[in-house]
Amino acid sequence: MLYHVYELNHAALAPLRMASQWSQTLLHSPLNPLSRTVPGRTLSALLDVFESATRRYGKPEFGLNETHINGTPVAVTQKAVWRRPFCTLQHFQRDAAALAKQHGKRRPDPKVLIVAPMSGHYATLLRGTVEAMLPEHDVYITDWIDARMVPLYRGRFDLDDYIDYLIAMLQHLGPDCHVIAVCQPGPAALAATALMAQDKDPAQPASLIIMGSPIDPRLSPTLPNKLAEERSLQWFRDHVISLVPITHPGAFRRVYPGFIQLSSFLSMNQESHVDAQYRFFRSLITGDDDGENKHRAFYDEYLSVMDLTEEFYLQTIKDIFKEYLLPRSLFRHRGRLVKPECITGTALMTVEGEKDDISGIGQTQAAHNLCINIPSKRHVDYIQPGVGHYGVFNGSRFRAEIQPRMRDFIRAFPKRTR
């Protein structure tokens, strides 16, 4: 019912959005004398803010068609190299001829699998992460599929399936791949690495970098952690799970809708979002193109959300945020106990943000306490001063201070020790 109310509300506003767009066209016309007046620009700005706030944002494109190596532009082609119903593995393939000129007889750049969060936003939220890694790495990323776009006949998808996907992707990429797990996939990436170590799988990653992730949410609990602990699993099932309407390919699939997750994100920093909208309004009036473009670029990405399957969402809430199975050494994958202590040859790095309000300080570091048989010299922990959750994997601090440390870590441990 919840999803249907959302759809009806969106449809009810459609005529107003069309009228807003039509009115803006008239106001922007050079033949309209109001277009050059303050009242005209103010009205146009109000209409633009209304249209932007009520629009449904589709999945963004990565748009990474070029990178620069030693100051030389190198073409990049995005290519799907592995597919399953709920995920596509995307490869950002750099032009081979240009790379040969740059590298000469040097060894190929390290192969990196970036595991994007499946927590409401699309993998394109990590566009900046991919862009920063591209000049010196062979980059792949998990491009998770919106659950409302997956027909019911394609089956279920839960946390066990998520881990299976990660293992299958690593096996597809082959030995000595480096894994970067950003936020939500940290526990799953650690579990996948442990299971591969238990099986002595030759495709075990050379290194695992976990960033701003709830490995042990009991440490420095944040508002989302407290909400997950206080509410019962039945409460989540009753209040935030809904059926996909018949207008989508995944009709009748039970999901955690992206618009609910987005509402949670916005409510956590309500004042800053209201302030951002006001600054956007002012930039439209004054003709500040730079401020306008920055706002649109951020919110076109931030407001693009995807649905999660009911089973994945509820299992994550239960196993990771309520029962803390991983740090308690009780986490199981399809009935099999996951043993992080079996990881011995994969190097481990954790990255946290000093002001992270999603995964508090210590939650990611907890991975080191679980992987007790990795040699001490292959453990690295880093806390970035002055950044929140988003700044852990994106922005100027990430590019200047975090990414160089990740690059050096990957090169310090190019291969998994056997």
C-alpha positions in Angstrom: 0.0 0.0 0.0 2.8 2.4 0.9 4.4 2.1 -2.6 1.0 2.7 -4.3 0.5 5.9 -2.2 3.9 7.1 -3.4 3.1 6.3 -7.0 -0.3 8.1 -6.8 1.3 11.1 -5.2 3.9 11.2 -8.0 1.2 10.9 -10.6 -0.9 13.6 -9.0 2.0 16.1 -9.2 2.7 15.3 -12.8 0.4 18.1 -14.2 2.0 20.7 -11.9 5.5 19.6 -13.0 4.5 19.9 -16.6 3.0 23.4 -16.0 6.2 24.4 -14.1 8.4 23.3 -17.1 6.1 25.1 -19.6 6.2 28.3 -17.4 10.0 28.2 -17.2 10.2 28.0 -21.0 8.2 31.1 -21.3 10.1 32.9 -18.5 13.5 32.1 -20.1 12.4 33.3 -23.6 14.5 36.3 -24.7 11.2 37.7 -26.1 9.7 37.8 -22.6 10.6 41.1 -20.9 10.1 39.5 -17.5 13.1 37.2 -18.1 15.5 40.1 -17.4 13.8 41.3 -14.2 14.3 40.2 -10.6 10.6 39.1 -10.2 10.9 37.0 -13.4 14.1 35.3 -12.3 12.6 34.8 -8.8 9.5 33.1 -10.2 11.6 31.0 -12.5 13.8 29.9 -9.6 10.8 28.9 -7.5 9.4 26.8 -10.4 12.9 25.2 -10.9 13.2 24.3 -7.2 9.6 22.8 -7.2 10.3 20.7 -10.3 13.7 19.5 -9.0 12.1 18.5 -5.6 9.2 16.6 -7.1 10.9 14.9 -10.0 11.7 11.1 -10.0 15.4 10.7 -10.7 16.5 7.8 -12.8 19.7 5.8 -12.6 22.6 8.1 -13.5 25.4 7.2 -15.9 29.0 6.9 -14.7 30.1 9.0 -17.7 33.8 8.2 -17.2 35.0 8.2 -20.8 38.6 9.4 -20.2 41.3 9.3 -17.5 44.7 11.0 -17.4 48.0 9.1 -16.9 51.1 11.3 -16.5 49.1 14.2 -18.0 48.2 12.2 -21.1 44.4 11.6 -21.8 43.5 7.9 -22.1 40.2 6.7 -23.4 38.0 4.6 -21.1 35.2 2.2 -22.2 32.7 0.9 -19.7 31.9 -2.7 -20.4 29.7 -5.3 -18.7 31.8 -8.4 -18.2 29.7 -10.5 -15.8 25.9 -10.6 -15.3 23.4 -12.0 -12.8 19.8 -11.0 -12.2 20.7 -8.6 -9.4 24.1 -7.3 -10.5 26.3 -6.5 -13.4 30.1 -6.3 -13.1 31.3 -3.3 -14.9 34.9 -2.9 -16.2 36.3 0.5 -16.9 38.6 -0.6 -19.7 41.4 1.8 -20.6 42.7 2.1 -24.1 45.4 -0.7 -24.5 47.5 1.2 -27.0 47.7 4.3 -24.8 48.5 2.2 -21.8 51.4 0.5 -23.6 52.9 3.8 -24.4 52.6 4.9 -20.8 53.8 1.7 -19.2 56.4 0.4 -21.6 57.8 -2.7 -19.9 56.3 -2.0 -16.5 54.0 -4.6 -14.9 50.3 -4.2 -15.6 48.4 -2.0 -13.1 46.7 -3.9 -10.1 43.2 -5.3 -10.7 40.7 -3.7 -8.3 37.2 -4.7 -7.6 35.2 -1.9 -6.0 32.2 -3.3 -4.1 29.5 -0.6 -4.1 26.9 -0.4 -1.4 23.5 -2.0 -1.9 21.8 0.3 0.5 19.5 2.6 -1.5 21.8 4.5 -3.9 23.2 3.3 -7.2 26.8 2.3 -7.7 27.3 5.7 -9.5 27.5 7.2 -6.0 31.1 5.9 -6.2 31.9 7.7 -9.5 34.5 9.8 -7.7 36.1 6.6 -6.2 36.4 5.0 -9.6 37.7 8.2 -11.2 40.4 8.5 -8.6 41.5 4.9 -9.0 41.5 4.8 -12.8 44.9 6.3 -13.6 46.8 3.6 -11.8 44.5 0.6 -11.5 42.4 -1.8 -13.7 39.0 -1.0 -12.2 35.9 -3.1 -11.9 32.7 -2.2 -9.9 29.6 -4.0 -8.8 26.6 -2.4 -10.4 23.6 -3.6 -8.3 20.2 -3.8 -10.0 17.1 -2.0 -8.7 14.9 -4.7 -7.3 11.8 -3.1 -8.8 13.3 -3.8 -12.2 13.8 -7.6 -11.6 10.8 -9.7 -12.5 9.6 -12.2 -9.8 10.5 -15.2 -11.9 14.2 -14.3 -11.5 14.0 -15.5 -7.9 14.9 -14.1 -4.5 18.1 -12.3 -3.4 19.3 -12.2 0.1 22.6 -11.6 2.0 23.7 -15.2 1.2 23.2 -14.5 -2.5 25.1 -11.3 -2.2 28.1 -13.2 -0.8 27.8 -15.8 -3.5 27.9 -13.0 -6.1 31.1 -11.6 -4.6 32.8 -14.9 -4.6 31.7 -15.6 -8.2 33.0 -12.2 -9.3 36.4 -12.8 -7.7 36.6 -16.2 -9.3 35.8 -14.6 -12.6 38.5 -12.0 -12.2 41.1 -14.5 -11.1 43.9 -14.5 -8.5 45.5 -11.4 -6.9 42.6 -9.0 -7.4 42.3 -6.3 -4.8 38.9 -5.6 -3.2 37.6 -2.3 -2.0 34.3 -2.6 0.0 32.6 0.7 0.6 30.2 1.0 3.6 27.4 -1.6 3.6 29.3 -4.5 1.8 32.1 -4.6 4.3 30.7 -7.6 6.3 29.8 -9.4 3.1 33.2 -8.8 1.5 34.9 -10.0 4.7 32.7 -13.1 4.8 33.4 -13.9 1.1 37.1 -13.6 1.7 36.9 -15.8 4.7 34.9 -18.5 2.9 37.4 -18.5 0.0 40.2 -18.8 2.5 38.4 -21.7 4.2 38.1 -23.4 0.8 41.7 -22.5 -0.2 40.3 -20.9 -3.3 43.1 -19.7 -5.6 41.0 -16.5 -6.4 41.3 -15.2 -2.8 41.9 -11.4 -3.0 45.5 -10.1 -2.6 44.1 -7.3 -0.3 40.9 -6.2 1.2 40.2 -2.5 1.9 37.1 -1.9 4.0 35.8 1.7 4.2 33.3 3.2 6.7 31.6 -0.2 7.3 29.5 -1.7 10.0 31.7 -4.7 10.9 30.8 -4.3 14.5 27.9 -1.7 14.9 28.1 -2.1 18.7 31.0 0.3 18.7 30.3 4.0 18.6 26.7 3.4 17.6 25.1 6.0 15.4 21.5 7.0 14.9 20.8 4.3 12.2 22.5 1.7 14.4 20.3 2.7 17.4 17.1 2.6 15.2 18.0 -0.9 14.0 18.5 -2.1 17.6 15.4 -0.5 19.1 12.9 -1.6 16.5 11.9 -5.2 16.2 12.3 -7.1 13.0 8.5 -7.4 12.7 8.3 -3.6 13.0 10.6 -3.2 9.9 8.6 -5.9 8.1 5.3 -4.1 8.9 6.4 -0.5 8.3 9.0 -0.3 5.6 8.4 -3.3 3.3 6.0 -2.8 0.4 4.9 -4.5 -2.8 6.2 -3.1 -6.1 3.3 -1.8 -8.2 2.2 -3.4 -11.4 3.7 -0.6 -13.4 7.2 -1.9 -12.9 8.9 -5.1 -14.2 9.3 -6.3 -10.6 5.6 -6.1 -9.9 4.5 -7.8 -6.7 8.1 -8.3 -5.4 8.3 -7.3 -1.8 10.9 -4.6 -1.4 12.4 -2.0 0.9 11.7 1.0 -1.3 14.4 3.5 -2.2 12.2 6.5 -1.4 12.0 5.4 2.2 15.7 5.1 2.5 16.1 8.5 0.9 13.7 10.0 3.4 15.8 8.6 6.2 19.0 10.1 4.6 17.3 13.5 4.2 15.9 13.5 7.8 19.3 12.9 9.3 20.7 16.2 7.9 17.5 18.1 7.4 18.8 21.5 8.1 21.8 21.2 5.7 19.5 20.0 2.9 17.1 22.9 3.4 20.0 25.3 3.4 21.3 23.7 0.2 17.9 24.2 -1.5 17.9 27.8 -0.4 21.4 28.4 -1.8 20.3 26.7 -5.0 17.3 29.1 -5.2 19.6 32.1 -4.7 22.1 30.9 -7.3 19.3 30.6 -9.9 18.2 34.2 -9.2 21.7 35.7 -9.3 22.9 33.6 -12.3 25.6 31.8 -10.3 26.1 29.0 -12.8 28.9 27.4 -10.8 26.7 27.1 -7.7 23.8 25.9 -9.7 25.8 23.2 -11.6 27.4 21.9 -8.4 24.0 21.6 -6.7 22.4 19.8 -9.7 25.4 17.4 -10.0 25.2 16.4 -6.3 21.4 16.1 -6.0 20.9 14.4 -9.3 23.0 11.6 -7.8 21.9 11.8 -4.2 18.1 11.7 -5.1 18.5 8.7 -7.4 17.6 5.7 -5.4 16.9 2.0 -5.9 14.8 -0.6 -4.1 16.2 -3.6 -2.1 14.6 -7.0 -1.9 12.8 -7.7 1.4 14.9 -10.7 2.2 18.2 -8.9 1.7 17.1 -5.9 3.7 15.7 -7.9 6.7 18.5 -10.4 6.8 21.0 -7.6 6.9 19.1 -5.8 9.7 18.9 -9.0 11.7 22.4 -10.5 11.2 24.5 -7.4 11.0 22.7 -4.7 13.0 20.6 -6.6 15.6 22.4 -9.8 16.4 26.0 -8.7 15.5 26.7 -12.2 14.3 30.0 -11.4 12.5 31.9 -9.8 15.5 30.5 -12.5 17.8 31.9 -15.2 15.5 28.4 -16.6 14.8 27.9 -15.5 11.3 26.8 -18.2 8.9 26.5 -18.4 5.2 24.0 -21.0 4.0 24.4 -22.7 7.4 28.2 -22.8 7.3 30.1 -20.9 9.9 32.2 -18.1 8.5 35.7 -18.0 10.0 37.7 -14.7 9.4 40.6 -16.3 11.4 41.2 -18.5 8.3 42.3 -15.5 6.3 46.1 -15.5 6.3 47.4 -14.4 2.9 45.1 -11.4 2.2 46.3 -8.0 3.4 43.7 -6.0 5.3 43.2 -2.2 5.4 40.4 -0.3 7.1 39.5 3.4 6.6 37.2 5.4 8.8 36.1 9.1 8.9 36.4 11.1 12.1 32.9 12.6 11.7 31.1 9.5 10.2 27.5 9.6 11.3 26.6 6.3 9.6 29.4 4.0 10.7 31.0 5.3 13.9 34.7 5.1 14.8 35.8 1.6 15.6 33.1 -0.2 13.7 35.3 -0.8 10.7 38.5 -1.3 12.7 36.8 -4.3 14.3 37.8 -6.3 11.2 41.4 -6.5 12.4 40.3 -8.2 15.6 38.5 -10.9 13.6 41.4 -11.5 11.2 43.8 -12.6 13.8 46.0 -14.8 11.6 46.9 -12.1 9.1 50.5 -11.2 9.8 50.8 -7.8 11.7 52.7 -6.2 8.9 49.8 -6.8 6.5 47.3 -4.9 8.8 46.8 -1.2 8.1 44.2 1.1 9.8 43.6 4.7 8.9 41.3 7.4 10.3 40.8 10.4 8.1 40.4 13.6 10.2 37.6 16.0 9.4 35.4 13.9 7.1 32.0 12.4 7.5 30.7 9.2 5.8 30.6 10.5 2.3 34.1 12.0 2.6 35.5 8.6 3.3 35.2 7.6 -0.4 34.6 10.8 -2.2 35.7 14.5 -2.3 38.9 16.4 -2.1 40.1 14.8 1.2 39.6 11.4 -0.4 41.5 12.3 -3.5 44.4 14.0 -1.6 44.8 11.9 1.5 42.9 8.6 1.5 43.3 7.4 -2.1 47.1 7.8 -2.1 47.3 5.6 1.0 45.0 3.0 -0.6 47.2 3.0 -3.7 50.4 2.6 -1.7 48.8 -0.2 0.3 47.8 -2.1 -2.8 51.3 -1.8 -4.2 52.9 -2.9 -0.9 50.9 -6.2 -1.1 50.6 -7.0 -4.8 50.0 -10.7 -4.3 48.3 -12.9 -1.8 50.8 -14.9 0.3 50.2 -18.6 -0.3 
